[in-house]
Amino acid sequence: MFSYRHSFHAGNHGDVLKHLCQLIILSKLKEKDKPFTYFDTHSGAGVYHLDSTESLKTREFQSGIAKLTDVSTNNELLAQYLKMVMGYSKFNQYPGSPEIAHNLLRAQDDIVLMEWHNNEYENLKSNINGRNISIHHRDGFEGLLAMTPPKMKRGMVLIDPPYELATEYKQVVETVVKAYKKWSTGIYAIWYPLIKDRKENAEQFTSASSKQGQSQAMLQALSRQDFKNLLQVELRVTSEEQAEGMYGSGLLIINAPWQLDTQLASALKEMAPQLASDAKGSFAINWLIEEK
Ligand code: SAM
């Protein structure tokens, strides 16, 4: 437990998709002056150094944010994301989800960050602070349930576990179902990886024990709930057949705001081809629960 360090993965294509979605949802919430709350259940360190030993070991950022360095776009939201992250890449850094929220939220909004790993919690505390930011050294699943509903009834929850443990997929479903009962107007964004199971292990996997099987089970369990709506967005940098390891990722968004689907589609239309590692790269946006 807890061997995961996001510094090995910062700025990869999964981060790019997740943070673009985060920015679009937060921009939607900012359309009204009324304050809101942002929860990050699995915050990480907040800011990452792309010249760290960890980053340079995997170089995952090269198949993510580094591919967008020279992209110019007329898409306003994509341009906003790129402008923000390029401000960090000048210093060989990449902002994590807490830092993106910190950049975007206003003085009247609340930022609630949770991180369970001792060192990452200390890193987060030294990287981020502000009057409207609270940082909790606790289990994000337990913390979210303890702190919902927030005083400000509008808001967003980002759930971004490392999925190191098989139990985390189930824990996401259980936590979200309970949290939704307490706070049914919050927007919940759940990130998940698309990982090809290693060939040598494929035979010993049942569909329920493979990462792919667990992601699918999580998706199906959430699709069966009585949510107002559920939007799925996936970005693949190649096809599963061509892939080794993580070939894409997705987000499940409960209470997706109006027009999030079309805004994501126009941003991804420009971004997905840049991130594709071959002609098989693609993106998809589907309503798993349509609003009545
Ligand atoms: N959301 C971050 C971002 O986009 O910049 C990245 C988060 S990283 C994928 C997952 C983080 O969750 C790690 O820093 C890990 O230490 C932490 N973690 C693992 N289990 C946790 C738990 N139950 N509660 C809170 N944090 C946890």
Boltz pocket constraint, residues with backbone or C-beta under 6 A from the ligand:
constraints:
  - pocket:
      binder: B
      contacts: [[A, 4], [A, 5], [A, 6], [A, 15], [A, 18], [A, 40], [A, 41], [A, 42], [A, 43], [A, 44], [A, 45], [A, 46], [A, 95], [A, 96], [A, 97], [A, 98], [A, 114], [A, 115], [A, 116], [A, 117], [A, 120], [A, 138], [A, 139], [A, 140], [A, 141], [A, 160], [A, 161], [A, 162]]
      max_distance: 6.0
